[in-house]
Amino acid sequence: MLTSDFIQAAAHAAGFDACGVAPLAKLPEDVLRSFCEWLQHGHHAGMRYMERHLQKRADPRLLLKGGARTAVVALVSYKPLRRQPPHLPQVSCYAYGQDYHEALKQKLRNLLAALQAEHPALQGRPFVDTAPLQERYLAVEAGLGWLGKNGMLTGKELGSYTFIGTLLLSDEVKGNAQPQKNRCGSCTRCMDACPTKAILDNGRVNSRRCLSYRTIERYANPLQDGEESEESMVKDEKTGVPSYIFGCDICQEVCPWNRRAKVVAHAEMQMLPQLLTLTAEDWLAMSDDDFEKIFGQSPIRRATLQGMKENVRATIRLP
């Protein structure tokens, strides 16, 4: 029988910084209800894909043919070794390096291969952000941290600067972890620091207000005609906000757990050298060929060059 100790050792060998295991079942009613209320209030903005496959989201066992019994949740840290100079247009540090989706999925494939080498009949399926799966909830169940007030998985060692990869397995595992205590306490620094008041309660975020949605997701998942936009609120309330043109790290930067979090150097997560020098003028003058050459393997590609230029114009005051 598979054991959590064996899986964790294999996960570290595959390049993960932390790993936990949780048995699979239907989502608790309160967790599913909170998610559905978030949808009903339109807080997912234009991200319509969040509305799909609700049955599978409610019961993750359905995501593996024949039924999944166990979730292996593994983390990779992206806390940066260094930051962009503050006078430059800022990019969220999760996008400093390569696109994490494929990097993590390959690590999960390697992990599954290692497990199948010892248990040939084992079936598994890797997921990284692209399925109707409550990954942060499963990470909490796997003992990897707690859900912060900003909705981010937060842990004592790695803080919230972590990518989450999930491997669903067909077999039960001996030695499942216990969830950690939520250690946010009465702290509200993330909520207080959010320049657009996007952080609501119980780990929920109004994406219509969130700078990450405004600078990334709205280009791939725009609001539909007739839907109410809160863009004016973002513009009115962002006085003094660092000049983020892709994503936003403000709620993470003020978190005490992130100040204590260790830095783990992963080559694929290290900063593209161009991000140390690109000015607003450089972004606006950038050609399609240069954008593809620099950011072809970067999460920044999701916003498109046209979107990035729009972000620069909306965010940076040019002379």
Stockholm file with secondary structure:
# STOCKHOLM 1.0

chainA/1-319         MLTSDFIQAAAHAAGFDACGVAPLAKLPEDVLRSFCEWLQHGHHAGMRYMERHLQKRADPRLLLKGGARTAVVALVSYKPLRRQPPHLPQVSCYAYGQDYHEALKQKLRNLLAALQAEHPALQGRPFVDTAPLQERYLAVEAGLGWLGKNGMLTGKELGSYTFIGTLLLSDEVKGNAQPQKNRCGSCTRCMDACPTKAILDNGRVNSRRCLSYRTIERYANPLQDGEESEESMVKDEKTGVPSYIFGCDICQEVCPWNRRAKVVAHAEMQMLPQLLTLTAEDWLAMSDDDFEKIFGQSPIRRATLQGMKENVRATIRLP
#=GR chainA/1-319 SS CEEHHHHHHHHHHTTCSEEEEEECCCCCHHHHHHHHHHHHTTTTTTCGGGGSCHHHHHCGGGGSTTCCCEEEEEEEECCCSSCCCTTSCEECGGGSSSCHHHHHHHHHHHHHHHHHHHCTTCCEEEESSCSSCCHHHHHHHTTSCEECTTSCEEBTTTBTCEEEEEEEESSCEESCCCCCCCCCTTCCHHHHHCTTCCBCSTTCBCTTTCHHIIIIIHHHSCCCTTCCCCHHHHHHHCTTCCCEEECCCHHHHTCHHHHHCCCCCCGGGSCCGGGGTCCHHHHHHCCHHHHHHHHTTSGGGGGHHHHHHHHHHHHCCCC
#=GC SS_cons         CEEHHHHHHHHHHTTCSEEEEEECCCCCHHHHHHHHHHHHTTTTTTCGGGGSCHHHHHCGGGGSTTCCCEEEEEEEECCCSSCCCTTSCEECGGGSSSCHHHHHHHHHHHHHHHHHHHCTTCCEEEESSCSSCCHHHHHHHTTSCEECTTSCEEBTTTBTCEEEEEEEESSCEESCCCCCCCCCTTCCHHHHHCTTCCBCSTTCBCTTTCHHIIIIIHHHSCCCTTCCCCHHHHHHHCTTCCCEEECCCHHHHTCHHHHHCCCCCCGGGSCCGGGGTCCHHHHHHCCHHHHHHHHTTSGGGGGHHHHHHHHHHHHCCCC
//
